[in-house]
Amino acid sequence: MTDCLFCKIIAGDIPSDKVYEDDAVFAFKDIQPKAPTHVLVIPKIHIPTLADAKDPAMLGNLMDKVNHVANDVLKLEAGYRIVINVRKGGGQEVFHLHAHILGDTSGKTRLPF
């Protein structure tokens, strides 16, 4: 999708602070972090919202990759929160399915929400 911000990030047209990439997902630091560690994990295929996702295997793979990024890449051993906002009323701002990983690699911050 040519006008999608996240599709442009995946394509390399817009720079990002990438933390992980494979054939199915792209993960990068949020530019407006809500926690000491705030990373977005997005599928490389354009799906506007979680409500539009119809492929259980893709969703399972996305969650597996979220787990991999949180545990193996970011080393959020003390714990983390996963958030997926759905549609405008649910707080979604960019209409490309994405999961937020929120945590603190130091383990000192307990997320307030």
matplotlib code that plots the C-alpha trace (Angstrom):
import matplotlib.pyplot as plt

x = [0.0, 1.7, 0.3, 0.9, 3.5, 4.5, 4.7, 7.1, 9.2, 9.3, 10.3, 13.1, 11.6, 11.3, 14.1, 13.5, 15.5, 15.2, 15.6, 14.6, 13.5, 12.8, 10.7, 7.4, 7.8, 9.7, 10.3, 11.5, 11.6, 8.5, 9.3, 7.1, 7.9, 5.5, 7.9, 11.7, 11.6, 8.8, 9.1, 6.5, 6.3, 4.5, 3.7, 5.3, 1.9, -0.5, -3.5, -5.2, -6.3, -6.5, -10.2, -9.2, -6.8, -8.3, -5.3, -4.8, -1.4, -0.2, -1.5, 0.1, 3.4, 3.1, 2.6, 5.5, 7.7, 6.5, 7.6, 11.0, 11.7, 10.6, 12.5, 15.5, 16.2, 15.2, 15.9, 12.9, 13.4, 11.5, 8.4, 6.7, 3.3, 1.9, -0.8, -2.7, -4.9, -7.8, -9.5, -9.6, -11.9, -9.4, -6.5, -5.1, -3.3, -1.5, -3.8, -1.3, -1.6, 1.1, 1.8, 3.5, 6.0, 6.4, 8.9, 12.2, 15.4, 16.7, 13.8, 13.5, 10.3, 6.9, 4.6, 2.0, -0.9]
y = [0.0, 3.2, 5.7, 3.5, 4.9, 1.4, 0.0, 2.8, 1.9, -1.7, -0.7, 1.5, 4.7, 6.1, 5.5, 3.6, 2.3, -1.4, -4.0, -7.1, -8.2, -11.5, -12.6, -12.0, -9.2, -5.9, -4.5, -1.0, 1.4, 3.7, 7.3, 8.4, 5.8, 5.2, 3.0, 2.8, 0.1, 0.5, -1.4, -2.0, -5.4, -5.3, -7.9, -7.2, -7.7, -4.8, -5.5, -2.4, -3.6, -6.7, -6.8, -7.3, -10.1, -13.4, -15.7, -17.5, -18.8, -15.3, -14.0, -17.0, -16.2, -12.5, -13.4, -15.8, -13.1, -10.6, -13.2, -13.7, -10.0, -9.3, -12.3, -13.0, -9.6, -7.1, -9.3, -8.1, -10.7, -8.8, -8.8, -6.8, -5.7, -6.3, -3.9, -4.0, -1.0, -1.7, 1.0, 4.7, 4.2, 1.8, 4.2, 3.0, 5.8, 4.0, 1.6, -1.2, -4.0, -3.7, -4.9, -2.6, -4.2, -2.1, -2.9, -1.9, -3.8, -2.8, -4.5, -1.5, 0.1, -1.5, -0.3, 1.9, 0.8]
z = [0.0, -1.2, 1.3, 4.4, 6.8, 8.0, 4.4, 3.6, 6.7, 5.6, 2.1, 3.4, 2.1, 5.6, 8.1, 11.3, 14.2, 13.3, 16.0, 14.1, 10.6, 8.9, 5.9, 7.6, 10.2, 10.8, 14.3, 15.2, 18.0, 18.5, 17.8, 20.7, 23.4, 26.2, 28.2, 28.5, 25.8, 23.2, 20.0, 17.3, 15.5, 12.2, 9.5, 6.2, 4.5, 4.7, 7.0, 8.3, 11.7, 13.8, 12.9, 9.3, 9.9, 8.6, 8.5, 11.9, 10.8, 10.1, 13.5, 15.3, 13.5, 14.4, 18.1, 17.9, 16.5, 19.2, 21.8, 20.1, 19.9, 23.5, 25.0, 22.7, 21.0, 23.7, 26.7, 28.6, 31.3, 34.0, 31.9, 29.2, 28.0, 24.5, 23.1, 19.9, 19.3, 17.0, 14.9, 15.7, 18.7, 20.2, 19.8, 16.5, 14.7, 11.9, 10.0, 9.5, 12.0, 14.7, 18.2, 20.8, 23.1, 26.2, 28.9, 30.6, 30.0, 33.4, 35.1, 37.4, 36.0, 36.6, 33.8, 35.3, 33.0]

ax = plt.figure().add_subplot(projection="3d")
ax.plot(x, y, z, "-o")
ax.set_aspect("equal")
plt.show()
